[in-house]
Amino acid sequence: MDFASLMSAELAKASPKQPAADDPSSKKYIRRSEAEAQREAAYRAEQKALEEKRAAKAAEKRKREEEAVEESRAREEKRRKLEEETRRRREEQVAEEERQRRKRLGLPELSKQDSNSTGNSSREGSEAAADGEEDVPDAELVARLRELGHPATLFGETHRGRLRRYRKLTTVVTSGPIPTTLRLVDEKDMKISDAIPQDRAGRAYLFRQLASYFTMVLREWEVALAREEDKGGRDTFAGKAAVNAMVSSRENMVPLFRKFEKGELDDDVLKPVVEIVKAAQERRYVDANDGYLRLSIGKAAWPIGVTMVGIHERSAREKLHDGERGHIMSDEVTRKYLQSIKRCLTFAQVRWPPEDIRQLMG
């Protein structure tokens, strides 16, 4: 190879390769349409990736929901089997007791059909008694259902099921902030007395008065918030906090209304609540707040600071936990509806201000 060929080869190696004419990256300037096409292609690729990711998440969520439904169905099936097994054992026990009783008394043994009917009737009666419902004879119950225009017996319905259906049809639910089966009284009849009646009818009427008063306060609270919403004050932080306070108070007072319906409110809670409501009705909000403090905190000795500095137990230290109502707030449900009563008092003194300015709570 001569010198000229070697020099040509070396020059060819040293010189850069010319890019292809159709390569868009090699162009120094590109058209606007080409740039727009590249941007659109990148956007579509990104959207496609997002759609695939979203579809994968939806499929995973659907799979989790299906698994949760299957687990719930399995639990329900297991619970149903356990209930059937328990019912079968109870029927066998009742039949065995009946057989032993008849054998002890010298009576003839019952047939299988009679024993089954005896077990079913005893089971329905025990379940109705366990529910606290007054039993109604089957013939009378059928007549009452027909008077209401409903079928006497549904498919596979037992006496207990008919009784429950009749109770549900005849139970009046009062519409309001908190739906309740109590028949609310008028505002002129909400005035309560200091003495708590001991008879059943008097306590039932007292529970109706308390439920009516709290329903009136909650309804007025909702109306006041609706007026603020019309004025545009609900978009502020204070407006949202007021709405949240009202909604949480309404939800937390549901257990209190259920206690009113069943008449299961204890006297150690009922008496302070009556005192608070009576003071609020008379617009003595400071006295009502004092009653709330006595109910929630009580007269117990609350330790402040160091309560024990030595290794020996002091005799006076026992009084720290011997309070009259020192630990009523340990129950979460009770604590919530007591705080809701306090919020109702705070709203009531704004809605119905006292004549004496000294009765305003701080």
Backbone hydrogen bonds in HBPLUS format (Angstrom, degrees):
<---DONOR---> <-ACCEPTOR-->    atom                        ^
c    i                          cat <-CA-CA->   ^        H-A-AA   ^      H-
h    n   atom  resd res      DA  || num        DHA   H-A  angle D-A-AA Bond
n    s   type  num  typ     dist DA aas  dist angle  dist       angle   num
A0006-LEU N   A0002-ASP O   3.27 MM   4  6.60 160.7  2.31 149.5 154.7     1
A0007-MET N   A0003-PHE O   3.04 MM   4  6.22 161.4  2.08 148.6 153.4     2
A0008-SER N   A0004-ALA O   3.02 MM   4  6.20 150.8  2.11 141.9 149.8     3
A0009-ALA N   A0005-SER O   2.95 MM   4  6.22 156.3  2.01 148.4 154.8     4
A0010-GLU N   A0006-LEU O   2.99 MM   4  6.24 162.1  2.02 152.9 157.2     5
A0011-LEU N   A0007-MET O   2.95 MM   4  6.07 159.0  2.00 145.6 151.5     6
A0012-ALA N   A0008-SER O   2.93 MM   4  6.07 148.1  2.03 142.1 150.8     7
A0013-LYS N   A0009-ALA O   3.07 MM   4  6.36 148.0  2.18 143.7 151.7     8
A0014-ALA N   A0010-GLU O   3.08 MM   4  6.29 156.3  2.13 148.0 154.0     9
A0015-SER N   A0011-LEU O   3.07 MM   4  6.12 148.5  2.17 145.2 151.9    10
A0023-ASP N   A0020-ALA O   3.45 MM   3  5.55 169.4  2.47 104.7 107.5    11
A0026-SER N   A0023-ASP O   3.29 MM   3  5.59 146.4  2.41 103.7 112.9    12
A0027-LYS N   A0024-PRO O   3.36 MM   3  5.51 156.2  2.43 100.9 107.7    13
A0035-ALA N   A0031-ARG O   3.03 MM   4  6.39 158.5  2.08 148.6 154.4    14
A0036-GLU N   A0032-ARG O   2.88 MM   4  6.08 158.2  1.93 149.0 155.1    15
A0037-ALA N   A0033-SER O   2.89 MM   4  6.06 149.4  1.99 140.3 149.0    16
A0038-GLN N   A0034-GLU O   2.91 MM   4  6.20 155.1  1.98 148.7 155.1    17
A0039-ARG N   A0035-ALA O   2.92 MM   4  6.17 159.2  1.96 148.0 153.9    18
A0040-GLU N   A0036-GLU O   2.89 MM   4  6.05 157.3  1.94 145.8 152.2    19
A0041-ALA N   A0037-ALA O   2.93 MM   4  6.09 154.0  2.00 144.1 151.3    20
A0042-ALA N   A0038-GLN O   2.96 MM   4  6.22 158.0  2.01 147.8 153.6    21
A0043-TYR N   A0039-ARG O   2.87 MM   4  6.11 155.8  1.93 146.4 153.7    22
A0044-ARG N   A0040-GLU O   2.89 MM   4  6.08 161.4  1.93 149.3 153.8    23
A0045-ALA N   A0041-ALA O   3.00 MM   4  6.18 153.6  2.07 143.6 151.0    24
A0046-GLU N   A0042-ALA O   2.94 MM   4  6.18 155.4  2.00 145.8 152.6    25
A0047-GLN N   A0043-TYR O   2.86 MM   4  6.13 160.6  1.90 152.3 157.6    26
A0048-LYS N   A0044-ARG O   2.90 MM   4  6.00 153.9  1.97 144.1 151.4    27
A0049-ALA N   A0045-ALA O   3.01 MM   4  6.25 153.5  2.08 143.8 150.6    28
A0050-LEU N   A0046-GLU O   2.94 MM   4  6.26 155.0  2.00 147.2 154.4    29
A0051-GLU N   A0047-GLN O   2.85 MM   4  6.08 159.0  1.90 149.7 155.2    30
A0052-GLU N   A0048-LYS O   2.96 MM   4  6.18 159.4  2.01 146.8 152.2    31
A0053-LYS N   A0049-ALA O   2.94 MM   4  6.16 155.9  1.99 145.9 152.9    32
A0054-ARG N   A0050-LEU O   2.79 MM   4  6.02 158.9  1.84 151.7 157.7    33
A0055-ALA N   A0051-GLU O   2.81 MM   4  5.99 158.6  1.86 149.7 155.7    34
A0056-ALA N   A0052-GLU O   2.94 MM   4  6.12 151.4  2.02 142.2 150.2    35
A0057-LYS N   A0053-LYS O   2.96 MM   4  6.27 154.7  2.02 146.1 152.9    36
A0058-ALA N   A0054-ARG O   2.89 MM   4  6.15 159.5  1.93 149.7 155.6    37
A0059-ALA N   A0055-ALA O   2.90 MM   4  6.08 157.6  1.95 146.4 152.4    38
A0060-GLU N   A0056-ALA O   2.93 MM   4  6.15 154.1  2.00 144.4 151.7    39
A0061-LYS N   A0057-LYS O   2.84 MM   4  6.08 158.0  1.89 150.7 156.9    40
A0062-ARG N   A0058-ALA O   2.84 MM   4  6.02 159.8  1.89 148.6 154.3    41
A0063-LYS N   A0059-ALA O   2.92 MM   4  6.08 149.6  2.01 140.9 149.3    42
A0064-ARG N   A0060-GLU O   2.95 MM   4  6.24 153.6  2.02 145.5 152.3    43
A0065-GLU N   A0061-LYS O   2.89 MM   4  6.18 159.1  1.93 151.4 157.1    44
A0066-GLU N   A0062-ARG O   2.93 MM   4  6.13 158.3  1.98 146.2 152.1    45
A0067-GLU N   A0063-LYS O   2.93 MM   4  6.15 154.5  2.00 145.3 152.6    46
A0068-ALA N   A0064-ARG O   2.83 MM   4  6.11 152.4  1.91 147.2 155.2    47
A0069-VAL N   A0065-GLU O   2.85 MM   4  6.13 154.2  1.91 148.7 155.8    48
A0070-GLU N   A0066-GLU O   2.91 MM   4  6.13 157.4  1.96 146.8 153.0    49
A0071-GLU N   A0067-GLU O   2.89 MM   4  6.13 156.7  1.94 146.9 153.3    50
A0072-SER N   A0068-ALA O   2.87 MM   4  6.09 158.0  1.92 146.5 152.7    51
A0073-ARG N   A0069-VAL O   2.84 MM   4  6.04 157.7  1.89 148.5 155.0    52
A0074-ALA N   A0070-GLU O   2.87 MM   4  6.09 154.4  1.93 145.9 153.2    53
A0075-ARG N   A0071-GLU O   2.89 MM   4  6.17 154.4  1.96 147.3 154.3    54
A0076-GLU N   A0072-SER O   2.88 MM   4  6.13 161.1  1.92 150.8 155.9    55
A0077-GLU N   A0073-ARG O   2.90 MM   4  6.08 157.0  1.95 146.5 153.1    56
A0078-LYS N   A0074-ALA O   2.91 MM   4  6.11 155.8  1.96 145.1 151.9    57
A0079-ARG N   A0075-ARG O   2.81 MM   4  6.05 157.8  1.86 150.2 156.6    58
A0080-ARG N   A0076-GLU O   2.82 MM   4  6.02 155.0  1.89 146.6 153.7    59
A0081-LYS N   A0077-GLU O   2.96 MM   4  6.18 157.2  2.01 145.7 151.6    60
A0082-LEU N   A0078-LYS O   2.97 MM   4  6.22 155.1  2.03 145.6 152.5    61
A0083-GLU N   A0079-ARG O   2.89 MM   4  6.15 155.7  1.95 148.0 154.6    62
A0084-GLU N   A0080-ARG O   2.88 MM   4  6.13 160.4  1.92 150.5 155.9    63
A0085-GLU N   A0081-LYS O   2.89 MM   4  6.08 156.8  1.94 146.6 153.2    64
A0086-THR N   A0082-LEU O   2.85 MM   4  6.06 158.0  1.90 147.4 153.7    65
A0087-ARG N   A0083-GLU O   2.82 MM   4  6.01 161.0  1.86 150.2 155.7    66
A0088-ARG N   A0084-GLU O   2.86 MM   4  6.02 155.3  1.92 145.0 152.1    67
A0089-ARG N   A0085-GLU O   2.97 MM   4  6.19 160.0  2.01 147.7 152.8    68
A0090-ARG N   A0086-THR O   2.91 MM   4  6.13 154.7  1.98 146.6 154.1    69
A0091-GLU N   A0087-ARG O   2.89 MM   4  6.12 156.4  1.94 148.4 154.6    70
A0092-GLU N   A0088-ARG O   2.90 MM   4  6.15 157.9  1.95 147.7 154.1    71
A0093-GLN N   A0089-ARG O   2.87 MM   4  6.09 151.9  1.94 144.4 152.4    72
A0094-VAL N   A0090-ARG O   2.87 MM   4  6.15 159.9  1.91 149.9 155.1    73
A0095-ALA N   A0091-GLU O   2.84 MM   4  6.03 161.2  1.88 149.9 155.5    74
A0096-GLU N   A0092-GLU O   2.85 MM   4  6.00 152.6  1.92 143.6 151.4    75
A0097-GLU N   A0093-GLN O   2.89 MM   4  6.12 156.5  1.95 147.7 154.1    76
A0098-GLU N   A0094-VAL O   2.92 MM   4  6.13 157.1  1.97 147.1 153.6    77
A0099-ARG N   A0095-ALA O   2.88 MM   4  6.07 152.2  1.95 142.8 150.9    78
A0100-GLN N   A0096-GLU O   2.90 MM   4  6.14 160.2  1.94 149.1 154.0    79
A0101-ARG N   A0097-GLU O   2.91 MM   4  6.10 152.9  1.98 144.1 152.1    80
A0102-ARG N   A0098-GLU O   2.95 MM   4  6.16 162.8  1.98 149.0 153.2    81
A0103-LYS N   A0099-ARG O   2.89 MM   4  6.05 150.4  1.98 144.4 153.4    82
A0104-ARG N   A0100-GLN O   2.86 MM   4  6.01 149.2  1.95 142.3 150.5    83
A0105-LEU N   A0101-ARG O   2.96 MM   4  6.20 147.4  2.06 145.2 153.8    84
A0106-GLY N   A0102-ARG O   2.95 MM   4  5.90 112.7  2.42 132.7 147.8    85
A0107-LEU N   A0102-ARG O   2.75 MM   5  4.84 147.5  1.86 149.9 151.9    86
A0106-GLY N   A0103-LYS O   3.34 MM   3  5.03 148.8  2.45  90.6  99.5    87
A0115-SER N   A0111-SER O   2.96 MM   4  6.18 159.9  2.00 150.3 156.4    88
A0116-ASN N   A0112-LYS O   2.97 MM   4  6.13 149.2  2.07 140.7 148.8    89
A0117-SER N   A0113-GLN O   3.01 MM   4  6.28 157.8  2.06 147.7 153.3    90
A0118-THR N   A0114-ASP O   2.90 MM   4  6.12 154.4  1.96 147.8 155.2    91
A0119-GLY N   A0115-SER O   2.92 MM   4  6.11 157.2  1.97 144.2 150.4    92
A0120-ASN N   A0116-ASN O   2.92 MM   4  6.12 156.8  1.97 148.3 154.5    93
A0121-SER N   A0117-SER O   2.99 MM   4  6.12 165.5  2.01 148.2 151.9    94
A0122-SER N   A0118-THR O   2.98 MM   4  6.12 161.6  2.02 147.7 153.2    95
A0123-ARG N   A0119-GLY O   2.90 MM   4  5.97 151.0  1.98 140.8 149.4    96
A0124-GLU N   A0120-ASN O   2.90 MM   4  6.11 164.8  1.92 153.5 156.9    97
A0125-GLY N   A0121-SER O   2.96 MM   4  6.07 158.6  2.01 145.1 151.4    98
A0126-SER N   A0122-SER O   2.91 MM   4  6.05 156.0  1.97 143.8 150.4    99
A0127-GLU N   A0123-ARG O   2.88 MM   4  6.09 156.9  1.93 149.6 156.3   100
A0128-ALA N   A0124-GLU O   2.88 MM   4  6.03 158.6  1.93 147.0 152.9   101
A0129-ALA N   A0125-GLY O   2.91 MM   4  6.07 153.1  1.98 141.7 149.6   102
A0130-ALA N   A0126-SER O   2.81 MM   4  5.98 144.0  1.93 138.4 149.2   103
A0131-ASP N   A0127-GLU O   2.97 MM   4  6.22 144.3  2.10 142.7 151.4   104
A0133-GLU N   A0128-ALA O   3.23 MM   5  5.72 158.1  2.28 167.9 163.3   105
A0132-GLY N   A0129-ALA O   3.10 MM   3  5.10 151.8  2.19  98.9 107.6   106
A0141-LEU N   A0137-PRO O   2.84 MM   4  6.03 154.0  1.91 153.4 162.1   107
A0142-VAL N   A0138-ASP O   2.94 MM   4  6.15 155.9  2.00 149.1 154.5   108
A0143-ALA N   A0139-ALA O   3.06 MM   4  6.33 156.1  2.12 144.2 150.7   109
A0144-ARG N   A0140-GLU O   2.96 MM   4  6.21 156.1  2.02 148.2 154.2   110
A0145-LEU N   A0141-LEU O   3.02 MM   4  6.25 159.2  2.06 148.5 153.9   111
A0146-ARG N   A0142-VAL O   3.04 MM   4  6.28 154.5  2.11 146.7 153.3   112
A0147-GLU N   A0143-ALA O   3.00 MM   4  6.25 143.6  2.14 142.3 152.4   113
A0148-LEU N   A0144-ARG O   3.11 MM   4  6.42 142.7  2.26 143.0 152.4   114
A0150-HIS N   A0145-LEU O   3.06 MM   5  5.46 165.3  2.08 157.6 153.2   115
A0149-GLY N   A0146-ARG O   3.09 MM   3  4.98 153.5  2.16  97.1 105.3   116
A0157-GLU N   A0154-LEU O   3.17 MM   3  5.27 157.7  2.22 130.5 124.7   117
A0162-ARG N   A0158-THR O   2.97 MM   4  6.30 156.5  2.03 150.0 156.1   118
A0163-LEU N   A0159-HIS O   2.91 MM   4  6.14 153.9  1.98 145.0 152.5   119
A0164-ARG N   A0160-ARG O   2.93 MM   4  6.18 156.8  1.98 147.7 153.6   120
A0165-ARG N   A0161-GLY O   2.94 MM   4  6.15 156.7  1.99 145.7 152.4   121
A0166-TYR N   A0162-ARG O   2.89 MM   4  6.10 152.5  1.96 146.3 153.8   122
A0167-ARG N   A0163-LEU O   2.92 MM   4  6.18 157.5  1.97 147.8 154.1   123
A0168-LYS N   A0164-ARG O   2.93 MM   4  6.15 156.1  1.99 148.1 154.5   124
A0169-LEU N   A0165-ARG O   3.00 MM   4  6.20 147.9  2.11 141.8 150.2   125
A0170-THR N   A0166-TYR O   3.01 MM   4  6.17 149.1  2.11 147.9 155.6   126
A0171-THR N   A0167-ARG O   2.98 MM   4  5.86 117.5  2.38 140.4 153.2   127
A0174-THR N   A0180-THR O   2.64 MM   6  5.35 157.5  1.68 173.2 164.9   128
A0189-ASP N   A0186-ASP O   3.04 MM   3  5.35 146.6  2.15 105.4 115.5   129
A0190-MET N   A0187-GLU O   3.31 MM   3  5.26 168.8  2.32 104.6 107.2   130
A0203-ARG N   A0199-ASP O   3.12 MM   4  6.31 158.7  2.16 148.2 153.9   131
A0204-ALA N   A0200-ARG O   2.99 MM   4  6.14 155.2  2.05 146.3 153.4   132
A0205-TYR N   A0201-ALA O   3.02 MM   4  6.28 155.7  2.08 147.2 153.2   133
A0206-LEU N   A0202-GLY O   2.96 MM   4  6.20 148.1  2.07 141.3 150.6   134
A0207-PHE N   A0203-ARG O   2.92 MM   4  6.19 156.0  1.98 150.1 155.6   135
A0208-ARG N   A0204-ALA O   3.05 MM   4  6.34 147.6  2.16 141.0 150.0   136
A0209-GLN N   A0205-TYR O   2.96 MM   4  6.28 148.6  2.06 143.9 152.2   137
A0210-LEU N   A0206-LEU O   2.94 MM   4  6.28 162.4  1.97 153.8 157.9   138
A0211-ALA N   A0207-PHE O   2.94 MM   4  6.07 165.9  1.96 148.3 152.6   139
A0212-SER N   A0208-ARG O   2.92 MM   4  6.00 151.0  2.01 140.6 149.0   140
A0213-TYR N   A0209-GLN O   2.94 MM   4  6.20 156.0  2.00 150.0 155.9   141
A0214-PHE N   A0210-LEU O   3.07 MM   4  6.33 173.3  2.07 158.3 158.9   142
A0215-THR N   A0211-ALA O   2.95 MM   4  6.00 150.2  2.04 141.7 150.6   143
A0216-MET N   A0212-SER O   2.96 MM   4  6.14 153.4  2.03 144.4 151.2   144
A0217-VAL N   A0213-TYR O   3.00 MM   4  6.33 158.8  2.04 152.0 157.6   145
A0218-LEU N   A0214-PHE O   2.95 MM   4  6.10 166.1  1.97 148.4 152.3   146
A0219-ARG N   A0215-THR O   2.91 MM   4  6.02 154.4  1.98 145.4 152.9   147
A0220-GLU N   A0216-MET O   2.96 MM   4  6.15 161.6  1.99 149.3 154.0   148
A0221-TRP N   A0217-VAL O   2.90 MM   4  6.08 147.3  2.01 143.8 153.8   149
A0222-GLU N   A0218-LEU O   2.97 MM   4  6.24 154.8  2.04 145.8 151.4   150
A0223-VAL N   A0219-ARG O   2.99 MM   4  6.30 156.3  2.05 147.6 154.2   151
A0224-ALA N   A0220-GLU O   2.94 MM   4  6.15 159.3  1.98 147.5 152.6   152
A0225-LEU N   A0221-TRP O   3.04 MM   4  6.31 157.7  2.09 149.1 154.7   153
A0226-ALA N   A0222-GLU O   2.92 MM   4  6.14 147.0  2.03 144.3 153.9   154
A0227-ARG N   A0223-VAL O   3.00 MM   4  6.33 149.4  2.10 147.5 155.2   155
A0228-GLU N   A0224-ALA O   3.11 MM   4  6.42 153.4  2.18 143.3 150.5   156
A0229-GLU N   A0225-LEU O   2.92 MM   4  6.16 144.4  2.05 140.7 150.7   157
A0230-ASP N   A0226-ALA O   3.04 MM   4  6.36 148.0  2.15 143.5 151.1   158
A0231-LYS N   A0227-ARG O   3.16 MM   4  6.48 142.2  2.31 140.7 150.5   159
A0233-GLY N   A0228-GLU O   2.86 MM   5  5.23 155.3  1.92 161.3 153.7   160
A0232-GLY N   A0229-GLU O   3.05 MM   3  5.00 152.1  2.13  98.7 107.5   161
A0240-LYS N   A0236-THR O   3.06 MM   4  6.31 161.2  2.09 148.2 152.6   162
A0241-ALA N   A0237-PHE O   2.99 MM   4  6.18 155.1  2.05 145.4 152.6   163
A0242-ALA N   A0238-ALA O   2.96 MM   4  6.17 150.6  2.05 143.9 151.5   164
A0243-VAL N   A0239-GLY O   3.05 MM   4  6.32 157.5  2.10 148.8 154.4   165
A0244-ASN N   A0240-LYS O   2.98 MM   4  6.18 162.3  2.01 149.2 154.1   166
A0245-ALA N   A0241-ALA O   2.94 MM   4  6.11 150.9  2.02 142.9 150.9   167
A0246-MET N   A0242-ALA O   3.01 MM   4  6.26 156.6  2.06 146.8 152.6   168
A0247-VAL N   A0243-VAL O   2.95 MM   4  6.17 166.8  1.97 155.7 159.1   169
A0248-SER N   A0244-ASN O   2.96 MM   4  6.02 165.8  1.98 147.4 151.8   170
A0249-SER N   A0245-ALA O   2.97 MM   4  6.01 153.3  2.05 141.0 148.8   171
A0250-ARG N   A0246-MET O   2.94 MM   4  6.14 157.3  1.99 147.9 154.0   172
A0251-GLU N   A0247-VAL O   3.01 MM   4  6.26 156.5  2.07 147.8 154.0   173
A0252-ASN N   A0248-SER O   2.89 MM   4  5.98 155.7  1.95 146.3 153.3   174
A0253-MET N   A0249-SER O   3.09 MM   4  6.13 133.3  2.32 141.9 151.6   175
A0254-VAL N   A0251-GLU O   3.36 MM   3  5.61 164.8  2.38 106.1 110.4   176
A0257-PHE N   A0253-MET O   3.12 MM   4  6.45 153.8  2.19 149.8 156.4   177
A0258-ARG N   A0254-VAL O   2.99 MM   4  6.31 149.9  2.09 151.0 160.1   178
A0259-LYS N   A0255-PRO O   3.02 MM   4  6.29 145.6  2.14 141.7 150.4   179
A0260-PHE N   A0256-LEU O   2.97 MM   4  6.32 146.3  2.08 141.6 151.5   180
A0261-GLU N   A0257-PHE O   2.92 MM   4  6.24 152.4  2.00 146.1 153.0   181
A0262-LYS N   A0258-ARG O   3.07 MM   4  6.30 158.0  2.12 145.0 150.0   182
A0263-GLY N   A0259-LYS O   2.78 MM   4  5.64 124.0  2.09 138.1 152.5   183
A0264-GLU N   A0259-LYS O   3.11 MM   5  5.16 146.8  2.23 137.8 144.5   184
A0269-VAL N   A0266-ASP O   3.19 MM   3  5.50 148.4  2.30 104.2 113.2   185
A0270-LEU N   A0266-ASP O   2.72 MM   4  5.86 157.6  1.77 151.8 159.8   186
A0271-LYS N   A0267-ASP O   2.99 MM   4  5.70 171.0  2.00 140.9 143.3   187
A0273-VAL N   A0269-VAL O   3.16 MM   4  6.30 157.8  2.21 147.7 154.5   188
A0274-VAL N   A0270-LEU O   2.87 MM   4  6.07 157.6  1.92 155.7 161.5   189
A0275-GLU N   A0271-LYS O   3.02 MM   4  6.27 154.5  2.09 146.5 153.8   190
A0276-ILE N   A0272-PRO O   2.86 MM   4  6.11 153.9  1.92 148.2 155.0   191
A0277-VAL N   A0273-VAL O   2.92 MM   4  6.13 168.1  1.93 153.6 156.3   192
A0278-LYS N   A0274-VAL O   2.92 MM   4  5.98 160.4  1.96 148.0 153.8   193
A0279-ALA N   A0275-GLU O   3.08 MM   4  6.19 161.6  2.11 144.0 148.8   194
A0280-ALA N   A0276-ILE O   2.92 MM   4  6.16 152.8  2.00 146.7 155.0   195
A0281-GLN N   A0277-VAL O   2.86 MM   4  6.07 152.0  1.93 148.5 155.8   196
A0282-GLU N   A0278-LYS O   3.10 MM   4  6.34 142.0  2.25 141.2 151.0   197
A0284-ARG N   A0279-ALA O   2.76 MM   5  4.99 167.7  1.77 159.1 154.8   198
A0283-ARG N   A0280-ALA O   3.06 MM   3  4.79 157.5  2.11  99.5 105.0   199
A0288-ALA N   A0284-ARG O   3.00 MM   4  6.31 150.3  2.09 143.9 153.3   200
A0289-ASN N   A0285-TYR O   2.84 MM   4  6.01 149.4  1.94 139.8 147.7   201
A0290-ASP N   A0286-VAL O   2.91 MM   4  6.22 149.4  2.01 143.5 152.0   202
A0291-GLY N   A0287-ASP O   2.95 MM   4  6.25 154.0  2.02 145.4 152.1   203
A0292-TYR N   A0288-ALA O   2.96 MM   4  6.27 146.8  2.07 141.5 150.8   204
A0293-LEU N   A0289-ASN O   2.92 MM   4  6.20 153.5  1.99 147.4 154.4   205
A0294-ARG N   A0290-ASP O   2.92 MM   4  6.19 157.4  1.97 149.6 155.7   206
A0295-LEU N   A0291-GLY O   2.99 MM   4  6.13 144.5  2.12 138.1 147.9   207
A0296-SER N   A0292-TYR O   2.84 MM   4  6.02 162.4  1.87 152.5 156.8   208
A0297-ILE N   A0293-LEU O   2.80 MM   4  5.49 158.4  1.84 143.3 150.7   209
A0298-GLY N   A0293-LEU O   3.26 MM   5  6.70 157.1  2.32 139.5 146.2   210
A0317-ARG N   A0314-ARG O   3.34 MM   3  5.37 144.1  2.48  95.3 105.2   211
A0318-GLU N   A0315-SER O   3.44 MM   3  6.03 161.4  2.48 110.7 114.9   212
A0319-LYS N   A0316-ALA O   3.19 MM   3  5.73 152.1  2.27 110.8 117.8   213
A0320-LEU N   A0317-ARG O   3.25 MM   3  5.67 165.3  2.27 110.8 115.2   214
A0330-SER N   A0327-HIS O   3.34 MM   3  5.53 165.3  2.37 105.4 108.6   215
A0335-ARG N   A0331-ASP O   2.90 MM   4  6.00 158.7  1.95 149.7 156.5   216
A0336-LYS N   A0332-GLU O   3.05 MM   4  6.23 155.0  2.12 146.1 151.8   217
A0337-TYR N   A0333-VAL O   3.16 MM   4  6.53 166.6  2.18 155.7 157.7   218
A0338-LEU N   A0334-THR O   3.00 MM   4  6.09 145.3  2.12 147.5 157.1   219
A0339-GLN N   A0335-ARG O   3.02 MM   4  6.20 155.9  2.08 145.1 151.4   220
A0340-SER N   A0336-LYS O   2.97 MM   4  6.23 143.8  2.11 140.7 151.4   221
A0341-ILE N   A0337-TYR O   3.04 MM   4  6.20 143.9  2.18 132.3 140.7   222
A0342-LYS N   A0338-LEU O   3.09 MM   4  6.44 151.1  2.18 143.7 151.1   223
A0343-ARG N   A0339-GLN O   3.02 MM   4  6.35 147.8  2.13 142.1 150.5   224
A0344-CYS N   A0340-SER O   2.94 MM   4  6.23 148.8  2.03 144.3 153.0   225
A0345-LEU N   A0341-ILE O   3.00 MM   4  6.33 147.5  2.11 144.3 152.9   226
A0346-THR N   A0342-LYS O   3.05 MM   4  6.37 152.3  2.12 142.9 150.2   227
A0347-PHE N   A0343-ARG O   3.03 MM   4  6.34 154.3  2.09 147.6 153.6   228
A0348-ALA N   A0344-CYS O   2.84 MM   4  5.97 155.2  1.90 145.5 153.4   229
A0349-GLN N   A0345-LEU O   3.10 MM   4  6.30 153.9  2.17 152.7 155.9   230
A0350-VAL N   A0347-PHE O   3.01 MM   3  5.28 142.2  2.15 104.7 116.1   231
A0351-ARG N   A0347-PHE O   2.92 MM   4  6.23 157.1  1.97 154.4 161.8   232
A0352-TRP N   A0348-ALA O   2.71 MM   4  5.62 166.8  1.72 152.0 156.5   233
A0359-GLN N   A0356-ASP O   3.05 MM   3  5.72 167.1  2.07 120.0 124.1   234
A0360-LEU N   A0357-ILE O   3.34 MM   3  5.79 158.1  2.40 115.0 115.2   235
